[in-house]
Each structure stands twice: as C-alpha cells, then as structure tokens.
Amino acid sequence: MTQPASPTARVAFIGGGNMAAALIGGLLKTGWPAAQIAVAEPQAARADWLRQQFGVQVAASAAEVSADADALVLAVKPQQMREALAGVATKPGALALSIAAGVRLATLQRLLGSQLRYVRTMPNTPALFGAGITGLYAPAGTPAEARDLAQTLLAAAGACVWVEREEELDAVTALSGSGPAYFFLLVEALREAGSALGLKPEIAAQLAAQTCIGAARMVADAGQDVSSLRANVTSKGGTTEAAVQHLESAGLRAIFAEALARADARAKQLGDALDLAP
C-alpha cells in the first residue's frame, strides 16, 4: 500500500485545462501549499483565471516551470504534447506523470529522456467533482516514492487503481475513461422512455437523473455486489423482472461488451498514431 507523498514536493502542471484544475483544487484542499504548485498555460485568459482561482504560479511555457519540479503533470492534449514539452529540462529522478490519453511511455521517454521516473494514468471526468477514478501504470523498477507521489496527486480527484501492464490502460480508457458517456446515454434513454409513457419531460428528466444517482450510491455504499443489488429489486413476476428480461433478451450485455471492445481498439489506434507522429 502506498503512503501519502510529502506536500513539500514541487509540482509543475504542463497544461492548465479542466483536469489540471480539478487536481490543483483537490491538492489545495488536502493542504498542499499553493507555493509548491506551478502551471504552464499559454492562454492568457486561462492563466489569469488559474492565478485568481488557486493562487499558484502560472507561466506561458513548460520550460519556465519545469526546472526545479519534483513532478511534471503532463496535462495537455495528446496532439499538443510534443510542442508543449519543447525546452523542458528538469532534475534527474523527477516524476513525469501523464494524464494524456493514448500517449505511451516510450513516446514520453523519447521526448523527455530516460533520466525521469514515468507513470502513465487515465483519469475520468467525474474528477472535476472529486468523484473520479484513475487507472495508473508504472514500469518495473519505478521507485516506491515515485509511485506514492503519483497516487497522491491523482487521489486528489478521486479513487486510484494500479494496473500491471501499460496495455491495460486502453481497457481502463474503454471502461472508466469513456464510461461517463455511457451513463449519460442511459440517463437520456430513461428520460426519453419516461416521456414516451406520458410523463412531462421535466418530471421524466428528474426521475431518471435521481434514480441513477441513488442507484450509483447504493453500488458504492451498500456493501453488496451489484448483482445482488439487482436481484434484490427484481421481484419474481413483477414489473422490474419484465423490464430486465427484455434488456437481457435484447442483448444488453453483448452490446456493452462490443462497445468497450471498440473503444479499446480505438485507444490502441490512437496510441499507434501518436507513436508514429514526427
């Protein structure tokens, strides 16, 4: 089990977008000093907002904030990574922590060199509300202190799980990285189906949203496996059984299996394209 890393570590965020802001806000709430956090953000309006919101140092380029960093959080879009890391030079042994989808460690090592410690991660958008979950991968030989620091930084926005192989992050992307969109689609479908049964649209929307919120809380807090929870509310011969039997016969599980397989394949394709980029 990893231990919380020291808030004395200096952290430089390369990119100041929404996910970076979620992590910065989470770190500050845990007591991480604003003076130990810097951000590279070239857009002036966004840079001003970060200063005002968090009281952290903000510079226009990564080179200006990276030299004395103990950790670089790579939080730019994958296609911008090469340009964003131009001129970056930091101390040997510093952590390079990527939250960019599809950018493989071999690509980052070519850009930053072998003197850093690397951890690649895949967070998801509920991190913006402190309710995310992140999959993390570190190659063999990564020191415990680097893993601890990586987990501390990502835990500021939610739960963390470690995977054993880098390729598994593609499956993490398919399941939890893209997963919020599947949930939103479910809420949309329930809302529309309720309206089709005669409910006012605003009532159907409220019922759909709160039902999903409540059910998700039960999954998180009830201490039972989700299959048991489903069985408990599916009375024999009742309305729920009629609906669930239709979903099963319509192939809902197979639909999700194929959907995640396609997302996993697309994640691999994007990684390949980034590896081949000049």
N, C-alpha and C positions, 0 to 999 in steps of 0.2 A: 504493500500500500504506500502510495506516495504521500509525502508530507508537504504542508503549505510552504511555498517558497518565500524568501525574505522580501518584504516590500522595499528594501534598500536597493534592489536591482533597478537599474535604469532601463526603461523600455521605450523603444522608438517604433512608432507605427508608421509604416510606409503606406500611405493612403488614409484618408480621414472620412470615409463613407459611413453608411449606416451601421455596418457590422463593427467597424473600428470604434464608432461612437458608443455602441452597446457595451463593448468590452471596457472602454475607458470609464464609462459611467459605473459599470459594475466594480471595477477595481477601486475607484474612488470611494464607493460605498463600503468596501471592505477595509478601508483605511490606508490604501496605497497613496503615498504623497503625490500631489499634482506636480511637484517639482521634479519627480523622478520619471515623468512621462513627457515624451515629445512626439510630435506628429509632423510628417511631411505631407503637405497638402497644397498643390499648386493653384487651386481655385481660390481667389481672394475672398469671395463671399463666404465660402465654406470655412476657410481658415479663420476668418473673423468670428464666425459662429462657434467654432471649437474653442477659441480663446475665451469667449464670453461665457459659454456654457460650462466649461470644465476648468478654466484657469491654467491650462497646460501650454507649454512652449509649442509654437507652430512655425514651421519654416516652409519655404517653397519647394525644396528639393530634398531627396533622401540623403544626399551627401552631407547636408548641413546638420542632420540629427543623428547620424549613424556612428560617428567616430568613437564615442565613448559609451555606446549602448551595450548593455549586457544581453539584451534580447531585441531582435528585429521582428516585428509582427508584419508580415507581408500581406497587406490587405487591399491590394489593387486588383482590378480585373485581370484575368489571365493574359489577355492580349496586350495589356499595358505593362506587364511585369518587366520585360527586357528594358524598356525605356525608363521605367521608374527606378530600376536598380543601377542605372548608369552613374558611375562615380562613387558608388557606395564602398566604403572601406571601414571596417570595424575591427575590434581587437580579436585575436585568435581565441577560439573557445567560446565565443558568444553564441547565443541561440538564434537560429533563423527559423521562425515559426510561420508556416504558410497557412493561410485560410482561403487561398485562391483555388477554386475548383479546377481540377484537371492538370495542374502544374506538378509534374513529378519531381521527386528529389534529385534525380540525375540532371534534370534541366536546371534546377536551382544551383546545384553544385557547379555546373559549368558557368553560371552567371556570377557566383559569389566566391567560389573556391572551396577547397577541401578543409580549410582551417576552422570552419564553423561547425557547430552542432546543429543538426537538422531534425525538425519534427514537422510532419505534414498533417493537416487536420481538415475536417469537413464539418463545419457548424451548420445550423439551420436558422431560418428567420425568426422563430419564437425567441431566439436570443435577444431580440430587440426589446422583449418584455421580461428578460431574466428567466425565461422558461424554456430555453433551448436545450439541445443535446448535441454534443460534438464527438465525432469519431477521431481518434488520434493514432498516428503511427510514427514510431521512431526506429531507425535501423539498428541492427545488432551493434553493440558496443557503445551506444549512446549513454553517457554518464547519468546516474540517477538524478543528479542535481539539475540537469537539463530537462529531463522528463518532469521533475517536480515543478520547475518553473513553467513549463508549457501547460501542465494541468492547472496550475494556479491561475494563469492568465485566462484560459478558456472557461474554467469553473466560475469566473466572474459573471458569466452569462447563462449558466445552466449546468446540467449534468455532463459527465465525460465518460467515454468508454474507449479502451485501447484495443486495437486490432493487431494481429500478429504479422500480417503481410500487407505491403503497400497496395496490392491489387484489391484488397478488401475495401478500400476507401471508395472504389467505384460502386460497390454494393451499398455502402453507407450512403453515398450520394443518391442512389436509386430509392432507398428506403426512407431515410430521415431528411436528407437534403432536399429532395423533391417532395417528400411526404406531406408537408403542409398544404400543397396544392391539391393533393388527393382529398384531404379532409375538407378543404374549402369547396371542392366539387361535390362532396357528399352533402354538405350543408345546402348548397344551391339546389341539388336534386330533391332533397327533402322539402325545401321551401316551395319549389315548383309543384311537387306532387300534392302538398297540402293545399295549395291554391286551387289545383285542379279538382280537389274534392269539395270545393266550395268555401274554404276559409278565406277571409280577407287577406291580401298579400302581406300586410304588415303583421298580422297575427301569425300567419304561417311562418314568416321570417323569424319572429321572436321565438316561437315554439321550436323551430328547427335549431336555431343557434343555442338556446339554453339547454335543450335536450342533449346536444353533442357536448356542451361544456360540462354538464352534470355527469354524463356517462364517462367522459375522459377523467374527471376527478375520481370516479369510482375505480377506474382502472389503476390510477396512481395510488389511491389511498385505502382501498378496501382490503388489501392483503390477500386477495384471491386471484387465481389465474383467470384470464379473460374468458376462457371457455366455460369456466364455472359460473362466472357472472352472467354470461349469455344464457346458460341452461336455467339459471335461477329465475329469469324473467320470461322464459318460454314455456308457459303452461300448456300441457297436452290438450289439444283440441281448441286452443284459444286463438286470439287474433294475432299474437306475436308469432306463434307457430305457423300460421297460414302465410304470413309475410316472409318469414325466414326460409320456409320450404321453397317458396318461389325464388328467392335470391339464390339458394343453393342449386336448384334445378336450372336456373339461368346461367350458371357457371361463374358466379361472382369470384370464387377463389381462383379459378383459372384465369379470369380477366386480370386480377391483380398480379398473379404470377407472371403473366406475359407483359403487363405494363412495366413491372420492375425490371424484367429481363431486358426490355427495350431501353429503359433509362440507363441500366448498367452498360449495355453495349454502346450507347451514345457517349457515356462518360469516357469509355475506353477510346472511342474515336477522337474525341476532343483532346485527350491526353496525347494520342499519337500525333495529331496535327500540331500541337504545341511543341512536341519534341523535335519535329521536323522544321519548325519555323527558323529562319535565319537569325 
